[in-house]
Amino acid sequence: MLQLWGEIERMRWRITISGLIGLLAGFVCFFLMRKFHQGAADFGWAIHLAQRFLTGQNPYDTPYEQYPFTAALFAMPFIHLRPEMAASVFSGLSSFLLALGLTREGYHRLLVFLAYPYWVGLLTAQWSTVIMASALFPLLLPLTMAKPQVGLPVFLTRLSRCGVLACVAIALLSLALLPRWPWLWLGQTGYYQHFFAILIIPGPLVLLALLRYRDRDAWLLVLTSFMPQRWFFDSFILWLIPKSRRAILVTVALSWCAGTWRAYHPPTSFSQVGRWIVLSTYLPMLAIVLFRKREKAFEPEPAPSA
């Protein structure tokens, strides 16, 4: 009985702290959307998909629409909100879910919210936060389908029967609603400006992570480096790798080197962005994978729970 009461009390604190983080994230996002007149920022493209579909129009009526139709399914609950409110609620919920999942393994893991890619993502209402959360809750795994170039490494390294069945259900629903969407979406991919971390020197060093091929964090790092990425926020999912307080603080501090560089030397190409992401994020994560204690690297994570 005492053990059960202890678990209930711990869950209450986890929900309370995670809720406060979500509220703060939502407030900051709303303030940023209003201050910079961004509407719903990047999340607006998912809303655009949903609105065009519901009005019987072609969802891919502009080359700037580069999200798969699956993103529209997750955006439908937000379409009647003002754009700034939609972005803030989305970002707040994403941050709440991520915090709730991270606190299962200790409150020190909330330090990942200090990483530069998180704040860049909050500024533009990105999917990377909720995709990172999907790694911690199997039923949320379909969210990786909203932005596959970020979600695929998470999906492949967090496979579970429950998660895969949920993904199949969402895929079938999307095809039932709009059978042509995969072809329409693929036709838009040529407009996506990007870089591949693995192709940018010293990006190939990331392959050294395969020396720890039994560690799924190594595969997360390598798979992410092969995905097309556009900006700093896409790399936030890599903060699933550091587990200790020291590792998180070091990687968080190094991530702000890229933020400082961007502030004083605005990038002129995606290759420049990619090089700084490799130096400030990929290589530190590589060091963690290679040099942390072997037993820690192979230690399984606790079974998912609420």
GUMI-985516 format. One line per 4 residues: number of its first residue (from 1); their letters; for each residue x, y, z of N, C-alpha, C. Coordinates in steps of 0.001 Angstrom, whole numbers, plus 500000, padded with zeros to 6 digits. Layout:
NUM	a	X/Y/Z/X/Y/Z/X/Y/Z  ... .
This chain:
1	mlql	500818/498797/500000/500000/500000/500000/500860/501265/500000  501912/501262/500831/502807/502410/500881/503516/502619/499548  503881/501493/498914/504548/501585/497614/503608/502169/496562  502337/501740/496590/501349/502264/495648/501138/503757/495884 .
5	wgei	501041/504153/497158/500862/505561/497468/502059/506381/496991  503258/505808/497155/504470/506484/496691/504465/506692/495186  503990/505687/494447/503917/505803/492989/502901/506861/492572  501765/506907/493272/500746/507909/492962/501282/509314/493226 .
9	ermr	501987/509460/494337/502541/510763/494680/503600/511184/493658  504432/510238/493257/505459/510540/492252/504830/510944/490926  503779/510238/490536/503087/510581/489291/502459/511968/489387  501910/512284/490540/501303/513604/490717/502330/514708/490520 .
13	writ	503519/514520/491083/504569/515520/490929/505067/515590/489490  505151/514440/488845/505585/514431/487447/504598/515202/486578  503307/514962/486774/502290/515647/485975/502297/517137/486282  502452/517487/487556/502456/518896/487930/503626/519642/487307 .
17	isgl	504821/519084/487438/506017/519741/486888/505955/519786/485368  505526/518684/484763/505412/518655/483302/504363/519648/482816  503271/519775/483575/502241/520742/483214/502749/522171/483264  503542/522474/484278/504109/523817/484386/505054/524098/483216 .
21	igll	505839/523106/482830/506731/523273/481685/505918/523501/480414  504839/522726/480253/503994/522895/479080/503342/524270/479028  502856/524738/480177/502237/526065/480228/503249/527162/479896  504444/527043/480450/505481/528037/480169/505852/528026/478689 .
25	agfv	506012/526821/478117/506355/526711/476698/505258/527317/475830  503997/527033/476174/502892/527584/475403/502840/529098/475485  503075/529639/476663/503071/531096/476832/504194/531749/476031  505402/531165/476123/506548/531720/475389/506292/531654/473891 .
29	cffl	505749/530524/473422/505464/530374/471998/504445/531405/471545  503383/531606/472329/502355/532592/471970/502965/533990/471886  503802/534327/472864/504457/535637/472871/505322/535819/471628  506078/534770/471262/506959/534855/470096/506166/534959/468800 .
33	mrkf	505062/534195/468701/504237/534247/467500/503665/535658/467301  503205/536266/468403/502643/537602/468325/503712/538655/468045  504838/538527/468721/505901/539527/468594/506452/539580/467179  506643/538414/466567/507252/538359/465233/506222/538150/464126 .
37	hqga	504934/538237/464467/503849/538156/463475/503992/536908/462601  504127/535752/463248/504361/534503/462516/503105/533666/462312  501973/534092/462868/500795/533237/462789/501036/531965/463573  500890/530814/462914/501188/529530/463556/502569/529030/463179 .
41	adfg	503366/529860/462496/504733/529514/462083/504730/528184/461320  505674/527310/461604/505788/526075/460826/504571/525169/461013  503973/525184/462189/502784/524357/462432/501636/524774/461525  501699/525995/461025/500658/526479/460120/500547/525658/458849 .
45	waih	501625/525015/458430/501569/524214/457207/500750/522943/457411  500786/522382/458604/499936/521228/458892/498471/521658/458941  498220/522829/459523/496861/523366/459547/496377/523659/458129  497274/524173/457295/496939/524430/455891/496481/523149/455209 .
49	laqr	497182/522065/455432/496802/520770/454851/495391/520382/455294  495161/520478/456598/493856/520065/457135/492725/520934/456596  492935/522230/456544/491885/523144/456077/491562/522915/454608  492585/522761/453795/492335/522544/452362/491601/521229/452136 .
53	fltg	491969/520208/452879/491295/518920/452723/489827/519024/453112  489538/519671/454247/488170/519749/454743/487268/520595/453856  487863/521494/453077/487069/522317/452153/487073/521744/450737  487611/520531/450574/487589/519862/449281/488582/520392/448271 .
57	qnpy	489597/521125/448730/490607/521673/447835/491868/520805/447849  492725/521058/446885/493991/520342/446822/494892/520815/447966  495256/519944/448915/496093/520374/450037/497488/520820/449610  497920/520335/448456/499270/520666/447986/499196/521697/446850 .
61	dtpy	498547/522827/447178/498339/523866/446175/499467/524895/446137  500526/524659/446877/501681/525556/446882/502957/524737/447074  504048/525110/446417/505304/524357/446584/505866/524454/447993  505368/525389/448785/505853/525534/450159/505245/524494/451101 .
65	eqyp	504191/523808/450649/503568/522771/451465/504345/521467/451289  505141/521115/452267/506051/519981/452142/505853/518929/453226  504722/518998/453931/504434/517999/454963/503557/516888/454403  503725/515667/454886/502828/514582/454461/501433/514797/455026 .
69	ftaa	500463/514164/454411/499072/514351/454830/498833/513861/456252  499676/512953/456731/499539/512479/458107/499632/513639/459103  500408/514674/458772/500506/515835/459665/499159/516524/459792  498369/516499/458716/497053/517143/458756/496127/516464/459765 .
73	lfam	496249/515141/459902/495388/514430/460844/495630/514908/462271  496889/515165/462604/497206/515624/463956/496874/517108/464142  496782/517837/463043/496501/519276/463130/495011/519591/463155  494161/518639/462802/492729/518922/462702/492106/519470/463984 .
77	pfih	492499/519016/465183/491898/519604/466393/492223/521083/466590  493192/521610/465835/493646/522980/466047/493111/523975/465012  492362/523492/464010/492070/524361/462868/491126/525511/463201  490357/525403/464274/489423/526478/464611/490016/527482/465593 .
81	lrpe	491261/527272/465995/491927/528213/466888/492616/529311/466080  492784/530466/466699/493602/531503/466069/494999/530935/465846  495666/531329/464760/496973/530735/464447/497973/530783/465613  498065/531934/466288/499021/532040/467401/498643/531094/468534 .
85	maas	497348/530964/468788/496895/530069/469847/497128/528609/469463  496893/528275/468196/497132/526910/467731/498594/526524/467930  499508/527415/467553/500933/527139/467712/501314/526993/469179  500750/527853/470039/501114/527812/471456/500563/526565/472142 .
89	vfsg	499326/526166/471809/498760/524951/472391/499542/523732/471924  499869/523699/470640/500656/522592/470093/502023/522497/470780  502709/523613/470909/504036/523610/471528/503945/523279/473015  502910/523787/473680/502736/523488/475096/502466/522014/475342 .
93	lssf	501584/521416/474549/501304/519986/474680/502540/519148/474367  503276/519549/473334/504490/518815/472967/505490/518821/474115  505683/519984/474724/506636/520109/475824/506155/519341/477056  504857/519376/477311/504290/518617/478435/504549/517124/478269 .
97	llal	504267/516595/477085/504445/515166/476848/505911/514762/476956  506791/515599/476410/508214/515279/476499/508678/515290/477956  508269/516304/478707/508666/516383/480114/508127/515186/480897  506886/514787/480632/506292/513660/481343/507066/512371/481060 .
101	gltr	507475/512191/479816/508251/511003/479479/509646/511016/480081  510295/512169/480054/511659/512264/480569/511731/512068/482073  510732/512564/482802/510788/512471/484260/510627/511046/484762  510235/510142/483892/510185/508739/484287/511571/508246/484699 .
105	egyh	512604/508820/484097/513976/508383/484361/514733/509364/485253  514061/510369/485764/514733/511306/486657/514520/512741/486217  514367/513630/487188/514099/515025/486868/515295/515716/486218  516484/515164/486378/517658/515791/485762/517560/515799/484237 .
109	rllv	516769/514907/483676/516665/514851/482213/515868/516027/481637  515188/516766/482511/514500/517974/482053/515483/519042/481601  516753/518866/481895/517777/519821/481450/517871/519885/479927  517318/518894/479223/517357/518928/477756/516583/520127/477215 .
113	flay	515657/520658/478010/514887/521820/477559/515747/523081/477462  516965/523024/477947/517877/524157/477830/518656/524143/476518  518531/523073/475734/519288/522957/474493/518850/523995/473467  519797/524509/472743/519508/525527/471721/518481/525044/470694 .
117	pywv	518574/523803/470173/517581/523362/469182/516150/523387/469709  515959/523179/471013/514599/523248/471553/514046/524656/471418  514848/525658/471758/514365/527037/471734/514184/527552/470315  515008/527100/469395/514795/527457/467992/513493/526829/467492 .
121	gllt	513239/525588/467934/511997/524924/467555/510777/525602/468142  510906/526096/469377/509796/526799/470006/509490/528104/469278  510525/528743/468784/510369/530003/468056/509559/529828/466781  509594/528617/466208/508912/528372/464936/507878/527246/465024 .
125	aqws	507489/526862/466245/506448/525842/466466/506728/524572/465668  507862/523946/465964/508307/522767/465234/507786/521461/465838  507922/520377/465054/507477/519036/465450/508522/518267/466240  509756/518716/466265/510837/517906/466841/510596/517571/468306 .
129	tvim	509961/518477/469065/509717/518207/470485/508749/517054/470685  507623/517071/469975/506644/516006/470155/507135/514703/469524  507958/514780/468489/508535/513562/467926/509499/512932/468928  510263/513766/469632/511130/513252/470691/510290/512606/471790 .
133	asal	509150/513206/472123/508260/512630/473129/507715/511278/472681  507505/511113/471390/506956/509851/470878/507896/508679/471113  509188/508960/471313/510134/507897/471624/509906/507322/473011  509176/508048/473852/508993/507672/475245/507623/507077/475536 .
137	fpll	506695/507182/474580/505350/506633/474731/504973/505907/473440  504886/504587/473452/504607/503835/472220/503371/504305/471462  502319/504696/472170/501096/505117/471470/501274/506416/470702  502326/507169/471020/502588/508420/470309/503484/508216/469089 .
141	lplt	503925/506990/468850/504861/506746/467754/504340/507227/466393  503021/507201/466124/502547/507728/464833/502918/509183/464581  503228/509945/465622/503627/511339/465421/504921/511444/464626  505694/510373/464579/506902/510394/463756/506562/510510/462278 .
145	makp	505321/510191/461916/504890/510243/460529/504534/511656/460082  504469/512598/461032/504140/513975/460671/505301/514665/459985  506520/514287/460353/507718/514863/459741/508732/513734/459609  508623/512918/458553/509407/511685/458455/510917/511878/458492 .
149	qvgl	511426/513000/457956/512876/513181/457942/513434/513347/459349  512593/513712/460307/512989/513767/461710/512497/512520/462446  511321/512063/462088/510702/510963/462813/511220/509583/462499  511736/509358/461281/512133/507998/460903/513217/507407/461818 .
153	pvfl	514268/508152/462191/515247/507564/463117/514644/507190/464467  513687/507988/464945/513013/507664/466202/512159/506415/466019  511417/506352/464928/510566/505194/464652/511390/503906/464601  512486/503925/463866/513277/502710/463669/514012/502257/464929 .
157	trls	514281/503175/465840/514997/502809/467067/514077/502630/468263  512788/502861/468091/511825/502706/469195/510656/501822/468782  510905/500835/467957/509837/499967/467477/509224/499167/468624  507910/499072/468591/507168/498222/469530/505897/497785/468824 .
161	rcgv	505322/496685/469279/504105/496193/468631/502992/497236/468703  502824/497824/469872/501784/498837/470055/502021/500037/469144  503278/500504/469095/503605/501665/468278/503414/501407/466794  503853/500241/466333/503726/499912/464913/502264/499782/464514 .
165	lacv	501448/499146/465349/500018/499016/465045/499346/500381/464978  499744/501275/465882/499178/502627/465854/499584/503351/464569  500822/503169/464125/501288/503792/462882/500531/503243/461675  500314/501935/461663/499565/501323/460562/498149/501887/460518 .
169	aial	497539/502054/461673/496179/502589/461725/496113/504005/461164  497081/504847/461542/497105/506226/461034/497373/506244/459529  498281/505387/459069/498581/505325/457640/497349/504920/456835  496622/503899/457312/495416/503441/456610/494336/504522/456612 .
173	lsla	494199/505220/457738/493213/506292/457809/493547/507405/456819  494819/507780/456748/495210/508847/455827/494958/508456/454376  495217/507194/454044/494992/506733/452668/493503/506622/452352  492717/506269/453358/491267/506202/453146/490690/507588/452887 .
177	llpr	491241/508590/453560/490733/509958/453402/491237/510624/452126  492502/510360/451785/493090/510998/450599/494070/510013/449959  493566/509098/449132/494403/508032/448581/495605/508537/447785  495504/509725/447192/496586/510224/446324/497691/510947/447078 .
181	wpwl	497551/511109/448395/498468/512015/449076/499946/511612/448986  500313/510314/449001/501755/510025/448917/502389/510554/447633  501673/510463/446522/502208/510946/445258/502230/512478/445218  501172/513076/445736/501142/514540/445797/502282/515072/446675 .
185	wlgq	502508/514416/447801/503554/514850/448727/504948/514648/448133  505172/513489/447533/506481/513218/446937/506803/514212/445827  505772/514698/445165/505989/515701/444136/506471/517032/444687  506284/517240/445989/506707/518486/446625/508138/518417/447160 .
189	tgyy	508689/517222/447301/509976/517077/447984/511122/517753/447240  510966/517975/445952/512021/518649/445200/512237/520090/445620  511249/520660/446310/511378/522051/446767/512021/522160/448144  512278/521014/448778/512783/521020/450152/514284/521277/450163 .
193	qhff	514686/522416/450697/516097/522756/450813/516658/522116/452077  517818/521480/451957/518287/520673/453069/519786/520417/452986  520275/519706/453982/521641/519193/453991/521606/517807/454632  522652/517034/454402/522828/515740/455063/524063/515835/455949 .
197	aili	523881/515643/457239/525006/515784/458163/526133/514817/457832  525792/513642/457354/526809/512627/457076/527729/513049/455932  527281/513954/455070/528053/514362/453902/528875/515635/454136  528715/516225/455316/529419/517482/455607/530594/517202/456528 .
201	ipgp	531789/517524/456085/532993/517298/456891/532905/518104/458177  533105/517475/459357/533576/516106/459623/532457/515115/459911  531314/515258/459272/530167/514391/459496/530414/512901/459368  531248/512448/458407/531470/511006/458292/532001/510340/459555 .
205	lvll	532568/511122/460465/533044/510551/461730/531909/509923/462530  530677/510345/462256/529517/509802/462972/529421/508292/462800  529947/507778/461694/529892/506334/461451/530663/505541/462493  531553/506202/463218/532275/505516/464301/531314/505044/465388 .
209	allr	530144/505630/465441/529148/505199/466433/528785/503734/466256  528960/503217/465046/528610/501819/464786/529553/500847/465489  530634/501361/466064/531455/500510/466933/530629/500040/468129  529602/500774/468447/528651/500386/469498/527324/499976/468853 .
213	yrdr	527402/499104/467871/526243/498788/467055/525096/498160/467849  525385/497648/469049/524315/497070/469857/523548/498131/470651  524017/499335/470607/523405/500441/471342/522449/501184/470411  521175/501253/470747/520220/501905/469844/520459/503409/469744 .
217	dawl	521119/504001/470742/521478/505412/470636/522480/505632/469513  523351/504642/469292/524306/504743/468186/523562/504757/466852  522559/503915/466740/521784/503871/465507/520943/505138/465332  520430/505676/466429/519687/506938/466337/520580/508035/465772 .
221	lvlt	521814/508099/466247/522748/509118/465779/523076/508937/464303  523378/507708/463913/523763/507437/462522/522583/507664/461583  521426/507137/461924/520257/507288/461060/519878/508757/460888  519956/509526/461966/519634/510953/461873/520598/511670/460935 .
225	sfmp	521854/511271/460946/522845/511920/460080/522575/511663/458602  521829/510618/458284/521498/510303/456892/520191/510954/456432  519489/511596/457338/518214/512225/457004/518416/513652/456489  517621/514076/455503/517697/515486/455059/517183/516404/456164 .
229	qrwf	517967/517409/456507/517598/518353/457563/517744/519766/457033  517072/520691/457710/517066/522067/457203/517668/523055/458193  517381/522882/459492/517778/523906/460443/518132/523264/461777  518511/524064/462743/519027/523573/464013/518014/522728/464786 .
233	fdsf	516723/523032/464669/515718/522344/465476/515586/520869/465140  515945/520453/463926/515776/519052/463550/516647/518114/464380  517731/518624/464939/518654/517774/465695/518241/517593/467150  517132/518186/467571/516751/518102/468988/516513/516669/469431 .
237	ilwl	516064/515797/468534/515799/514403/468902/517058/513706/469420  518234/514226/469105/519471/513592/469560/519670/513728/471063  518881/514587/471709/518971/514667/473173/518284/513500/473868  517838/512512/473090/517472/511223/473664/518716/510432/474062 .
241	ipks	519871/510819/473539/521105/510054/473756/521717/510288/475132  521974/511521/475550/522603/511708/476865/521625/511386/477989  522072/510610/478960/521211/510200/480069/521636/510818/481395  522920/511061/481590/523392/511591/482865/523305/513111/482883 .
245	rrai	523304/513670/484081/523250/515124/484229/524441/515781/483542  525629/515234/483746/526826/515825/483159/526763/515800/481638  526371/514664/481069/526315/514548/479611/525299/515532/479021  524169/515685/479681/523155/516615/479176/523657/518051/479242 .
249	lvtv	524270/518429/480366/524753/519801/480521/525847/520136/479514  526749/519193/479274/527832/519438/478314/527263/519616/476914  526361/518733/476501/525811/518831/475148/524936/520077/474994  524210/520435/476047/523403/521655/476005/524302/522877/475817 .
253	alsw	525387/522956/476601/526308/524091/476501/526919/524185/475113  527336/523056/474563/527953/523062/473235/526948/523438/472151  525683/523092/472358/524677/523431/471337/524534/524943/471186  524805/525688/472251/524686/527137/472178/525863/527785/471452 .
257	cagt	526908/527003/471193/527992/527520/470339/527446/527805/468946  526594/526910/468457/525971/527129/467153/525048/528334/467200  524307/528494/468304/523429/529636/468433/524185/530951/468460  525327/530965/469151/526161/532167/469204/526721/532494/467832 .
261	wray	527201/531459/467133/527729/531674/465775/526649/532239/464868  525441/531669/464948/524349/532130/464083/524009/533595/464370  524063/533994/465643/523703/535360/466014/524673/536385/465434  525954/536024/465397/526969/536988/464950/527387/536790/463492 .
265	hppt	527131/535609/462950/527501/535325/461564/526348/534576/460892  525299/535269/460478/524157/534600/459843/524610/533699/458702  524165/532443/458674/524613/531507/457637/524152/531933/456251  524979/531654/455281/524649/531979/453891/524321/530738/453070 .
269	sfsq	524411/529561/453684/524094/528318/452980/523705/527256/454005  522993/526236/453520/522624/525140/454408/523836/524296/454767  524862/524314/453953/526095/523601/454295/526745/524204/455534  526703/525538/455654/527238/526180/456848/526427/525789/458081 .
273	vgrw	525126/525785/457937/524271/525350/459042/524619/523922/459438  524721/523055/458442/525028/521657/458711/526362/521462/459398  527380/522226/458975/528702/522060/459599/528668/522437/461066  527971/523508/461401/527901/523909/462795/527070/522936/463614 .
277	ivls	526058/522341/463034/525284/521331/463748/526121/520083/463990  526903/519706/462997/527796/518555/463165/528783/518810/464295  529390/519993/464293/530412/520304/465296/529820/520469/466695  528656/521090/466783/528115/521425/468104/527190/520357/468676 .
281	tylp	526685/519454/467834/525727/518449/468310/526141/517021/467978  526398/516737/466700/526677/515354/466316/527963/514812/466949  529025/515570/466907/530283/515059/467457/530232/514896/468975  529639/515848/469729/529472/515586/471166/528626/514345/471454 .
285	mlai	527554/514137/470677/526741/512940/470883/527532/511681/470536  528374/511772/469523/529234/510648/469172/530161/510302/470337  530736/511310/470956/531623/511080/472095/530886/510380/473233  529633/510773/473470/528850/510135/474530/528625/508665/474219 .
289	vlfr	528243/508378/472993/527982/506992/472597/529242/506136/472730  530377/506667/472335/531614/505877/472317/532257/505706/473688  532141/506725/474530/532956/506721/475744/532194/506524/477042  530865/506482/477009/530190/506188/478265/530379/504717/478596 .
293	krek	530179/504370/479846/530438/503009/480283/529596/502027/479483  530231/500933/479123/529566/499956/478261/528263/499457/478865  528277/499191/480177/527061/498664/480774/525930/499683/480722  526275/500954/480779/525249/501987/480657/524738/502080/479228 .
297	afep	525649/501895/478270/525249/501990/476873/524250/500907/476491  524425/499701/477105/523571/498589/476727/522394/498389/477667  522337/499210/478716/521282/499040/479702/519928/499392/479105  518941/498491/479159/517621/498805/478595/516916/499863/479405 .
301	epap	516095/500657/478736/515307/501685/479410/514127/501025/480103  513591/501671/481135/512426/501118/481809/511261/500955/480846  510412/499993/481145/509240/499757/480288/508367/501005/480288  507841/501402/479096/507010/502581/479010/505797/502477/479920 .
305	sa	505482/503583/480547/504293/503678/481380/503814/505110/481343  502726/505385/481938/502179/506746/481911/503061/507690/482694 .
